[in-house]
């Protein structure tokens, strides 16, 4: 059995889909279309921060896409 990590934001529970580097990709437990990307604070990995700007968002999406392609090639 796989352990599932749950994070709560605004009284909604989000499941950790995957983690790449310091980015966490989360999906709403009750609405899979509701997704978010957060990053761990460098000084406190228990603290999740929003992404700083569109550039960082694009970087996080690119990491996710590359990870997905690498997984499919295996």
C-alpha positions in Angstrom: 0.0 0.0 0.0 1.3 3.5 -0.9 1.3 6.2 1.6 -0.7 9.3 0.4 0.2 12.7 1.6 -2.7 15.2 2.1 -2.3 19.0 2.3 -5.1 21.4 3.3 -5.6 24.8 1.8 -8.7 26.9 2.4 -10.5 24.0 4.0 -9.9 21.8 0.9 -7.8 18.7 0.9 -5.2 18.2 -1.8 -3.4 14.9 -2.6 0.3 15.0 -3.5 0.4 13.7 -7.0 4.2 14.0 -7.4 7.2 15.9 -6.1 10.0 17.1 -8.4 12.9 18.9 -6.8 11.2 21.3 -4.4 8.0 21.5 -6.3 4.9 19.7 -5.1 2.1 19.0 -7.6 -1.2 18.7 -5.8 -4.8 17.7 -6.9 -8.0 18.4 -5.0 -9.2 15.2 -3.4 -12.9 15.9 -4.5 -12.2 17.7 -7.8 -9.3 16.4 -9.9 -9.6 19.5 -12.2 -8.6 21.7 -9.2 -4.8 21.4 -9.1 -2.0 23.5 -7.8 1.8 23.7 -7.7 3.5 24.7 -4.5 7.2 24.8 -3.5 8.9 23.9 -0.3 10.5 26.7 1.6 14.3 26.3 1.5 14.6 26.9 5.2 11.6 24.9 6.3 10.4 22.0 4.0 7.2 21.7 6.0 6.2 25.2 4.8 4.7 25.3 1.3 4.9 28.5 -0.7 3.1 29.7 -3.8 5.1 30.1 -7.0 6.6 33.6 -7.4 5.6 34.4 -11.0 4.6 33.1 -14.4 8.2 32.3 -15.2 8.5 30.0 -12.2 5.1 28.5 -13.0 6.3 27.7 -16.6 9.5 26.2 -15.1 7.5 23.9 -12.8 5.3 22.8 -15.7 8.3 22.1 -17.8 9.8 19.9 -15.1 6.5 18.0 -14.8 6.3 17.5 -18.6 10.0 16.2 -18.8 9.4 13.9 -15.8 6.2 12.5 -17.6 8.1 11.9 -20.8 11.0 10.2 -19.0 8.6 8.0 -17.2 6.9 7.0 -20.5 10.2 6.1 -22.1 11.1 3.5 -19.4 
